[in-house]
Structures are given as C-alpha cells and as structure tokens.
Amino acid sequence: MNQTLLVIDAQQELIDGNQEASQIFNKEKLIININKVINKARKSGVPVVFVRDLDVAEGEGNGFQIHNEINIPTETRFFDKSATNSFYGTGLLEHLTSQHIEHIVIMGCETQHCIDSAVRTATISGFDVTLVGDGHSTLGNDVLSSEQIIKHHNTTLHGHYNVEHFSIVRNSEEDLFLPTHDSYRES
C-alpha cells in the first residue's frame, strides 16, 4: 500500500507563538511526537510531505519555516497554502494521486482548522486517513480549551467516513504505517 506522512503547518512562529499569539498547546510533546512519527516513516520507507501556511510569519523568514526542532528528511516535499484546506490550490492532491497514495497519516496544526479540513478532504478525495491523535494541536479559542478541541476532534474524526474511505485516530506509539482500516470495514 502506498502511503505518505502529511505534516501540516508545523511552522516555527505558529508553534512558538509571536507578539499576537501564544505558543501552541503542548508544544514540546507535539514536536517530540512529530519527530517520532517522521522517524517511523523513514524506517518504513514512507515519504514525508509538509504543508506550510503562507499566513504564518507573512510567508517569509525563519518564522515561516518548519520548526527548527523538527527533523526534516532530505527528500521531503513541501507545499505552501493560502487557505485553511491543504488541498486547495496547492498541487497536493495531484502529487498524492501521481504517487498512487492510498493512505495518509496526518498530524500538525491547528486541530479545528487545517487538520480537520485535511482529514475530511482526504476521505472525500479517495484516501484512507490515520489522524495521529497525540500529533496535532491548537491555540484553543474563547469557547473551548485546547484539550477540549483536541479531544472533540479525535472523537469526531475517528470513524469519519465518506463512502469507501474514512479516518481513524491512533496515537504516535502505534504502528501508524500498518493501516487498520480494513478491519473496520469488515466489522
């Protein structure tokens, strides 16, 4: 099965914060888990794709780049986006299709925006998705805490489906590149 790891908006200024926004919730744990999954991907021969948000640090400088504590494989592909949805106007869908990808492991920032839209769009685009439950984070909002947002999305997106393809949530210590979607289909 052809797979990829998709890391969304794991950028320096979004994770560390700036004058207008605080650092991402559970910053240290997020970075550790992203690196853990990248290492698993590399050992499994799974390519890594990063998506960067052009709104972060106005699309330039160190703040725009992937966080400096994240280990980026040399063969990594990058796509830059101007919308919440990683698939909108980026060439990501075309790239995944050309690589015959069937399963996408997703992690990064921010849970209720870019992560949610990527998971949902991937399933309607014909991919099975594994969301790394302890591999995405948020700044929170005025209604829900960061913890509540993450828990809500992990619950909502586990088993989310669009006809034949759906998402499941697994944690970083699991074998994410051994998809278990078929066992869910059979039940």
C-alpha positions as CSV (number, residue, x, y, z in Angstrom):
1,M,0.0,0.0,0.0
2,N,1.4,3.4,-1.0
3,Q,1.3,5.8,2.0
4,T,2.6,9.2,3.0
5,L,3.0,11.3,6.1
6,L,1.4,14.7,5.8
7,V,2.6,17.3,8.4
8,I,0.5,20.4,8.3
9,D,1.6,23.9,9.5
10,A,4.4,22.8,11.8
11,Q,6.0,26.2,11.4
12,Q,8.3,28.0,13.8
13,E,6.1,31.0,14.5
14,L,2.9,29.0,14.8
15,I,4.4,26.5,17.2
16,D,6.4,29.0,19.3
17,G,4.0,31.9,19.1
18,N,4.6,35.6,18.4
19,Q,3.5,39.0,19.7
20,E,-0.1,38.3,18.8
21,A,-0.5,34.7,19.7
22,S,0.8,32.3,22.4
23,Q,2.7,29.1,21.7
24,I,0.7,26.1,20.5
25,F,-0.8,23.9,23.3
26,N,1.6,21.1,24.5
27,K,4.4,22.4,22.2
28,E,7.1,20.1,23.4
29,K,5.0,17.0,23.2
30,L,3.8,17.9,19.7
31,I,7.4,18.3,18.5
32,I,8.5,15.1,20.1
33,N,5.6,13.2,18.5
34,I,6.1,14.7,15.1
35,N,9.8,13.6,15.2
36,K,8.8,10.2,16.4
37,V,6.4,9.7,13.5
38,I,8.8,11.1,11.0
39,N,11.4,8.6,12.2
40,K,8.8,5.8,11.8
41,A,8.0,7.0,8.3
42,R,11.7,7.0,7.3
43,K,12.2,3.5,8.7
44,S,9.1,2.3,6.8
45,G,10.2,4.0,3.5
46,V,7.1,6.3,3.7
47,P,7.6,9.7,2.1
48,V,7.0,12.8,4.1
49,V,5.1,15.9,2.9
50,F,5.0,19.2,4.7
51,V,2.3,21.9,4.1
52,R,3.1,25.4,5.2
53,D,0.6,28.2,5.7
54,L,1.5,31.4,3.9
55,D,-0.3,33.4,6.6
56,V,2.3,32.3,9.2
57,A,5.0,35.0,9.5
58,E,3.6,36.6,6.4
59,G,5.1,33.7,4.4
60,E,8.7,34.6,4.9
61,G,11.7,34.3,7.1
62,N,12.5,31.8,9.9
63,G,9.0,32.1,11.4
64,F,7.6,30.7,8.2
65,Q,9.9,27.7,8.0
66,I,9.2,24.3,9.6
67,H,10.1,24.4,13.3
68,N,13.8,24.1,13.8
69,E,13.4,21.2,16.3
70,I,11.6,19.1,13.7
71,N,13.8,16.6,11.8
72,I,13.0,17.2,8.1
73,P,14.1,14.3,5.9
74,T,16.2,15.5,2.9
75,E,13.7,14.1,0.3
76,T,10.7,15.9,1.8
77,R,8.2,17.6,-0.5
78,F,6.8,21.0,0.5
79,F,3.5,22.6,-0.5
80,D,2.5,26.1,0.5
81,K,-1.1,27.1,1.0
82,S,-3.1,30.3,1.3
83,A,-6.3,28.7,2.5
84,T,-7.2,26.6,5.6
85,N,-7.5,23.5,3.4
86,S,-4.2,21.9,2.5
87,F,-5.6,20.6,-0.8
88,Y,-7.0,23.9,-2.0
89,G,-4.7,25.5,-4.7
90,T,-1.6,23.7,-3.6
91,G,-1.0,20.8,-6.0
92,L,-1.1,18.4,-3.0
93,L,-3.9,16.3,-4.4
94,E,-2.2,15.9,-7.8
95,H,1.0,14.9,-6.1
96,L,-0.6,12.3,-4.0
97,T,-2.6,10.9,-6.9
98,S,0.5,10.8,-9.1
99,Q,2.3,8.8,-6.4
100,H,-0.7,6.4,-6.2
101,I,-1.1,7.1,-2.4
102,E,-3.9,5.2,-0.7
103,H,-3.3,6.0,2.9
104,I,-2.3,9.3,4.5
105,V,-1.1,9.8,8.1
106,I,-1.9,13.4,9.2
107,M,-0.5,15.5,12.0
108,G,0.3,19.1,12.7
109,C,-1.6,22.4,13.5
110,E,-4.3,23.6,14.1
111,T,-6.7,21.0,15.1
112,Q,-10.1,22.6,14.4
113,H,-8.9,24.4,11.2
114,C,-6.3,22.9,9.0
115,I,-6.2,19.4,10.5
116,D,-10.0,18.9,10.4
117,S,-10.3,20.1,6.8
118,A,-7.4,18.0,5.6
119,V,-8.8,14.8,7.2
120,R,-12.3,15.4,5.7
121,T,-11.0,16.4,2.3
122,A,-8.7,13.4,2.1
123,T,-11.5,11.0,2.7
124,I,-13.7,12.6,0.0
125,S,-10.7,12.5,-2.3
126,G,-10.4,8.8,-2.1
127,F,-7.8,8.3,0.7
128,D,-7.9,6.4,3.9
129,V,-6.6,8.6,6.7
130,T,-5.0,8.0,10.1
131,L,-5.0,11.1,12.3
132,V,-2.3,11.0,14.9
133,G,-4.3,11.6,18.0
134,D,-1.4,12.9,20.0
135,G,0.2,14.6,17.0
136,H,-2.0,17.6,16.4
137,S,-2.6,20.8,18.5
138,T,-4.3,24.1,18.6
139,L,-4.2,27.5,20.3
140,G,-7.7,27.0,21.6
141,N,-10.5,29.6,21.4
142,D,-12.9,31.5,23.6
143,V,-15.4,28.7,23.7
144,L,-13.3,25.5,24.2
145,S,-9.9,24.8,25.8
146,S,-7.2,23.3,23.6
147,E,-7.6,20.0,25.4
148,Q,-11.4,20.0,24.6
149,I,-10.9,20.8,21.0
150,I,-8.3,18.0,20.5
151,K,-10.5,15.5,22.4
152,H,-13.6,16.5,20.4
153,H,-11.8,16.2,17.1
154,N,-10.2,12.9,18.0
155,T,-13.7,11.6,18.9
156,T,-15.4,13.1,15.9
157,L,-12.9,12.1,13.3
158,H,-12.4,8.5,14.5
159,G,-14.6,6.5,12.1
160,H,-15.5,9.6,10.0
161,Y,-16.3,8.3,6.5
162,N,-17.1,9.3,3.0
163,V,-18.5,6.3,1.2
164,E,-15.5,3.9,0.9
165,H,-12.8,5.9,2.6
166,F,-12.6,7.0,6.2
167,S,-10.4,8.2,9.0
168,I,-9.3,6.6,12.2
169,V,-7.4,8.1,15.1
170,R,-4.3,6.3,16.5
171,N,-1.5,7.6,18.7
172,S,2.1,8.1,17.8
173,E,3.4,5.0,19.6
174,E,1.2,2.7,17.4
175,D,2.3,1.3,14.1
176,L,0.7,4.1,12.1
177,F,2.0,2.7,8.8
178,L,0.3,-0.6,9.2
179,P,-3.2,0.7,8.4
180,T,-6.1,-1.0,10.2
181,H,-8.9,0.5,8.0
182,D,-9.8,-2.9,6.5
183,S,-10.6,-4.4,10.0
184,Y,-13.0,-1.5,10.5
185,R,-14.6,-2.1,7.1
186,E,-15.2,-5.7,7.9
187,S,-17.0,-5.1,11.1
